[in-house]
Amino acid sequence: MLYITLRNFARPEIAKHKPGTILTEMSSPGLRLHIGLRTETWLYRFRSPGAATARRVRLGRFPNMDIVSASAEWAKAWALRDNGELLSKRDGGESAATRQNTQSA
């Protein structure tokens, strides 16, 4: 796996990278773009307070979700983690924002 920090998350820049590459965004710790064979997926990777293992939550797919939207979803997931709420490793396509809205309703 190759970890690369990018400033420009535009489609031509993303297309330069091979499947298996994970791109990170410096201003949002844990926010990653995983380059797959067919899709690029935004992930938030974190450790829950007191947990020994890292977990991850799928935030959305690139290019449907751009860096601005991914950063907003990351901020919501970060707040949920800081509040001690557990997020599942596999959220079944449900974003952190959707889960938060469902719980508050």
Residue frames as a rotation matrix with the C-alpha (Angstrom) as fourth column:
MET 1
0.582 0.813 0.000 0.00
0.813 -0.582 0.000 0.00
0.000 0.000 -1.000 0.00
LEU 2
-0.545 -0.734 0.405 1.27
0.748 -0.644 -0.160 3.43
0.379 0.216 0.900 -0.91
TYR 3
0.392 0.623 -0.677 0.34
0.838 -0.545 -0.016 6.48
-0.379 -0.562 -0.735 1.18
ILE 4
-0.580 -0.510 0.635 0.55
0.743 -0.651 0.156 9.83
0.333 0.563 0.757 -0.61
THR 5
-0.113 0.515 -0.850 -0.49
0.597 -0.649 -0.472 13.24
-0.794 -0.561 -0.234 0.65
LEU 6
-0.385 0.077 0.920 -2.21
0.876 -0.285 0.390 15.35
0.292 0.956 0.042 -1.98
ARG 7
-0.746 0.216 -0.630 -3.21
0.097 -0.900 -0.424 18.98
-0.659 -0.377 0.650 -2.12
ASN 8
-0.466 0.545 -0.697 -5.19
-0.874 -0.408 0.265 18.59
-0.140 0.733 0.666 -5.34
PHE 9
-0.579 0.349 0.737 -7.96
0.052 0.918 -0.394 15.96
-0.814 -0.190 -0.549 -5.32
ALA 10
0.068 0.554 -0.829 -9.00
-0.880 -0.357 -0.311 16.55
-0.469 0.752 0.464 -8.94
ARG 11
0.845 0.400 0.354 -9.91
-0.212 0.860 -0.465 13.63
-0.491 0.318 0.811 -11.22
PRO 12
0.737 -0.608 -0.294 -6.77
-0.254 0.154 -0.955 13.89
0.626 0.778 -0.041 -13.44
GLU 13
-0.157 -0.820 0.550 -4.52
-0.900 -0.110 -0.421 13.82
0.406 -0.561 -0.721 -10.35
ILE 14
0.190 0.332 0.924 -6.37
-0.740 0.667 -0.087 10.84
-0.645 -0.667 0.372 -8.85
ALA 15
0.951 0.280 -0.131 -6.20
-0.287 0.644 -0.709 8.91
-0.114 0.712 0.692 -12.14
LYS 16
0.277 -0.933 -0.228 -2.38
-0.748 -0.061 -0.661 8.92
0.603 0.354 -0.715 -11.99
HIS 17
-0.372 -0.453 0.810 -2.35
-0.913 0.338 -0.231 6.52
-0.169 -0.825 -0.539 -9.03
LYS 18
-0.630 0.037 -0.776 -2.53
-0.313 0.902 0.297 2.73
0.711 0.430 -0.557 -9.12
PRO 19
0.541 0.833 -0.119 -5.16
-0.301 0.323 0.897 0.62
0.785 -0.450 0.426 -7.32
GLY 20
0.432 -0.340 -0.835 -4.20
0.790 0.590 0.169 -0.01
0.435 -0.733 0.523 -3.71
THR 21
-0.660 -0.650 0.377 -2.87
0.429 -0.738 -0.521 3.52
0.617 -0.182 0.766 -3.23
ILE 22
0.341 0.723 -0.602 -4.24
0.939 -0.236 0.249 5.47
0.038 -0.650 -0.759 -0.28
LEU 23
-0.349 -0.374 0.859 -4.22
0.411 -0.885 -0.219 9.24
0.843 0.276 0.462 -0.58
THR 24
-0.072 0.279 -0.957 -4.37
0.990 -0.098 -0.104 11.34
-0.123 -0.955 -0.269 2.59
GLU 25
0.366 0.258 0.894 -5.47
0.352 -0.928 0.124 14.90
0.861 0.269 -0.431 3.25
MET 26
-0.544 -0.819 -0.182 -3.19
0.453 -0.104 -0.886 16.77
0.706 -0.564 0.428 5.68
SER 27
-0.715 0.233 0.659 -5.71
-0.520 -0.807 -0.279 19.06
0.467 -0.543 0.698 7.38
SER 28
0.391 0.888 0.243 -8.10
-0.886 0.291 0.362 16.21
0.251 -0.357 0.900 8.27
PRO 29
-0.612 -0.728 0.309 -6.34
-0.786 0.601 -0.141 13.46
-0.083 -0.329 -0.941 10.28
GLY 30
-0.557 0.347 0.754 -7.62
-0.013 0.905 -0.426 10.04
-0.830 -0.247 -0.500 9.27
LEU 31
0.578 0.747 -0.329 -9.38
-0.346 -0.141 -0.928 11.20
-0.739 0.650 0.177 6.08
ARG 32
-0.568 -0.780 0.262 -8.23
-0.163 0.418 0.894 8.98
-0.807 0.465 -0.364 3.21
LEU 33
0.447 0.605 -0.659 -9.09
-0.841 0.032 -0.541 8.31
-0.306 0.796 0.522 -0.39
HIS 34
-0.177 -0.443 0.879 -8.62
-0.125 0.896 0.427 4.63
-0.976 -0.034 -0.214 -1.24
ILE 35
-0.119 0.049 -0.992 -7.94
-0.984 -0.142 0.111 3.95
-0.135 0.989 0.065 -4.92
GLY 36
0.056 0.229 0.972 -9.55
-0.206 0.955 -0.214 0.66
-0.977 -0.188 0.100 -5.89
LEU 37
-0.688 -0.294 0.663 -9.78
0.489 0.486 0.724 -1.27
-0.535 0.823 -0.190 -9.14
ARG 38
-0.330 0.674 0.661 -13.12
0.849 -0.093 0.520 0.26
0.412 0.732 -0.542 -10.11
THR 39
0.681 0.653 0.332 -13.91
0.399 -0.711 0.578 2.92
0.614 -0.261 -0.745 -7.52
GLU 40
-0.624 -0.746 0.233 -12.30
0.203 -0.442 -0.874 5.48
0.755 -0.498 0.427 -5.27
THR 41
0.426 0.805 -0.414 -13.72
0.561 0.124 0.818 5.59
0.710 -0.581 -0.399 -1.74
TRP 42
-0.128 -0.365 0.922 -13.41
-0.531 -0.760 -0.374 8.21
0.838 -0.537 -0.097 1.00
LEU 43
0.309 0.147 -0.940 -12.62
0.591 0.745 0.311 6.60
0.745 -0.651 0.143 4.37
TYR 44
0.355 -0.267 0.896 -12.16
-0.742 -0.663 0.096 7.87
0.568 -0.699 -0.433 7.90
ARG 45
0.246 -0.390 -0.888 -9.68
0.409 0.872 -0.269 5.74
0.879 -0.297 0.374 9.84
PHE 46
0.102 -0.101 0.990 -9.46
-0.718 -0.696 0.003 6.25
0.689 -0.711 -0.144 13.59
ARG 47
-0.644 -0.199 -0.738 -8.87
0.400 0.735 -0.548 4.70
0.652 -0.648 -0.394 16.99
SER 48
0.525 0.831 0.186 -11.68
0.127 -0.292 0.948 4.96
0.841 -0.474 -0.259 19.49
PRO 49
0.024 -0.513 0.858 -10.56
-0.853 -0.457 -0.250 6.30
0.521 -0.726 -0.449 22.87
GLY 50
0.031 -0.109 0.993 -9.17
-0.841 0.534 0.085 3.35
-0.540 -0.838 -0.075 24.82
ALA 51
0.927 0.337 0.166 -9.33
-0.190 0.800 -0.569 0.95
-0.324 0.496 0.805 21.84
ALA 52
0.060 -0.955 0.289 -6.30
-0.031 0.287 0.957 -1.02
-0.998 -0.067 -0.012 20.71
THR 53
-0.398 -0.176 0.901 -7.29
0.792 0.430 0.434 -1.45
-0.464 0.885 -0.032 17.08
ALA 54
-0.842 0.097 -0.531 -7.95
-0.310 -0.893 0.327 1.07
-0.443 0.440 0.781 14.35
ARG 55
-0.084 0.878 0.471 -11.40
0.621 0.416 -0.665 1.25
-0.780 0.237 -0.580 12.77
ARG 56
-0.973 -0.202 -0.111 -12.69
0.046 -0.642 0.765 2.78
-0.226 0.739 0.634 9.58
VAL 57
0.031 0.997 -0.065 -15.91
0.345 -0.072 -0.936 4.25
-0.938 0.007 -0.347 8.27
ARG 58
-0.556 -0.117 0.823 -16.79
0.831 -0.065 0.553 4.68
-0.011 0.991 0.133 4.63
LEU 59
-0.483 0.325 -0.813 -17.81
0.136 -0.889 -0.436 8.28
-0.865 -0.322 0.385 3.97
GLY 60
0.627 0.707 -0.326 -18.63
-0.240 -0.223 -0.945 8.18
-0.741 0.671 0.030 0.26
ARG 61
0.283 -0.467 0.838 -17.37
0.825 0.564 0.035 7.63
-0.489 0.681 0.545 -3.26
PHE 62
-0.222 -0.442 -0.869 -15.21
-0.256 -0.834 0.489 9.90
-0.941 0.331 0.071 -5.37
PRO 63
-0.886 -0.326 0.330 -16.08
0.339 -0.941 -0.018 11.82
0.316 0.096 0.944 -7.62
ASN 64
0.102 0.992 0.069 -19.68
0.576 -0.116 0.809 11.91
0.811 -0.042 -0.583 -6.31
MET 65
0.902 0.055 -0.428 -18.24
0.405 -0.448 0.797 13.24
-0.149 -0.892 -0.427 -3.05
ASP 66
0.463 -0.763 0.452 -15.54
0.140 -0.440 -0.887 15.86
0.875 0.474 -0.097 -3.55
ILE 67
-0.469 -0.781 -0.413 -12.88
0.569 0.090 -0.817 16.87
0.676 -0.618 0.402 -1.04
VAL 68
-0.708 0.258 0.657 -15.07
-0.513 -0.828 -0.227 19.60
0.486 -0.498 0.718 0.48
SER 69
0.396 0.918 -0.029 -17.97
-0.711 0.326 0.623 17.21
0.581 -0.226 0.782 1.11
ALA 70
0.343 -0.357 -0.869 -15.61
0.390 0.896 -0.214 14.49
0.854 -0.265 0.447 2.34
SER 71
-0.747 -0.653 0.125 -14.06
0.204 -0.404 -0.892 16.96
0.632 -0.641 0.435 4.80
ALA 72
-0.311 0.733 0.604 -17.52
-0.842 -0.507 0.182 17.91
0.440 -0.452 0.776 6.08
GLU 73
0.672 0.532 -0.516 -18.44
-0.299 0.832 0.468 14.22
0.678 -0.160 0.717 6.57
TRP 74
-0.129 -0.824 -0.552 -15.06
0.488 0.432 -0.759 13.66
0.863 -0.367 0.346 8.25
ALA 75
-0.747 -0.147 0.649 -15.78
-0.365 -0.725 -0.584 16.50
0.556 -0.673 0.488 10.70
LYS 76
0.265 0.924 0.275 -19.13
-0.863 0.100 0.496 14.92
0.431 -0.368 0.824 11.64
ALA 77
0.650 -0.091 -0.755 -17.53
0.151 0.988 0.011 11.48
0.745 -0.121 0.656 12.10
TRP 78
-0.477 -0.879 0.021 -14.71
0.247 -0.157 -0.956 13.06
0.843 -0.451 0.292 14.14
ALA 79
-0.443 0.401 0.802 -17.27
-0.786 -0.604 -0.132 14.66
0.432 -0.689 0.582 16.46
LEU 80
0.665 0.713 -0.222 -19.12
-0.551 0.669 0.498 11.34
0.504 -0.209 0.838 16.87
ARG 81
0.271 -0.666 -0.695 -15.85
0.445 0.727 -0.523 9.59
0.854 -0.167 0.493 17.75
ASP 82
-0.693 -0.574 0.437 -14.90
-0.052 -0.565 -0.824 12.34
0.719 -0.593 0.361 20.23
ASN 83
-0.053 0.775 0.630 -18.30
-0.925 -0.276 0.262 11.96
0.377 -0.568 0.731 21.91
GLY 84
-0.653 -0.303 0.694 -17.51
-0.609 0.755 -0.243 8.29
-0.450 -0.581 -0.678 22.52
GLU 85
0.530 0.847 0.043 -20.08
-0.604 0.413 -0.681 7.00
-0.595 0.335 0.731 20.06
LEU 86
-0.366 -0.666 0.650 -18.90
0.009 0.696 0.718 3.86
-0.931 0.268 -0.249 18.32
LEU 87
0.283 0.362 -0.888 -18.94
-0.901 -0.219 -0.376 3.75
-0.330 0.906 0.264 14.56
SER 88
0.721 0.038 0.692 -19.00
0.030 0.996 -0.086 0.42
-0.692 0.083 0.717 12.77
LYS 89
-0.422 -0.901 0.098 -16.15
0.041 0.089 0.995 -0.76
-0.906 0.424 -0.001 10.55
ARG 90
-0.904 0.241 0.352 -18.63
0.388 0.121 0.914 -1.38
0.178 0.963 -0.203 7.75
ASP 91
-0.706 0.635 -0.313 -21.50
-0.164 -0.577 -0.800 1.05
-0.689 -0.513 0.512 7.76
GLY 92
-0.264 0.645 0.718 -23.35
0.758 0.598 -0.259 -0.46
-0.596 0.476 -0.647 4.80
GLY 93
-0.404 0.052 0.913 -23.15
0.787 -0.490 0.376 2.74
0.467 0.870 0.157 2.77
GLU 94
0.727 0.681 -0.085 -24.66
0.612 -0.587 0.531 4.88
0.312 -0.438 -0.843 5.51
SER 95
-0.094 -0.798 0.596 -22.65
0.242 -0.599 -0.764 8.03
0.966 0.073 0.249 6.09
ALA 96
-0.704 -0.242 -0.667 -21.78
0.696 -0.051 -0.716 9.38
0.139 -0.969 0.204 9.52
ALA 97
-0.921 0.387 0.041 -24.06
-0.389 -0.918 -0.070 12.37
0.011 -0.081 0.997 8.87
THR 98
-0.186 0.886 -0.424 -27.02
-0.449 0.307 0.839 10.14
0.874 0.347 0.341 8.00
ARG 99
-0.189 0.050 -0.981 -26.47
0.654 0.751 -0.088 8.08
0.732 -0.658 -0.174 11.12
GLN 100
-0.919 -0.191 -0.344 -26.28
0.387 -0.597 -0.703 11.24
-0.071 -0.779 0.622 13.27
ASN 101
-0.704 0.710 0.018 -29.49
-0.650 -0.654 0.386 12.67
0.285 0.260 0.922 11.73
THR 102
-0.064 0.679 -0.732 -31.32
-0.069 0.728 0.682 9.36
0.996 0.094 0.000 12.28
GLN 103
-0.418 -0.168 -0.893 -30.29
0.794 0.410 -0.449 9.20
0.441 -0.897 -0.038 15.95
SER 104
-0.976 -0.006 -0.217 -31.32
0.125 -0.836 -0.535 12.80
-0.178 -0.549 0.817 16.66
ALA 105
-0.602 0.797 -0.047 -34.78
-0.465 -0.302 0.832 12.40
0.650 0.523 0.552 15.07
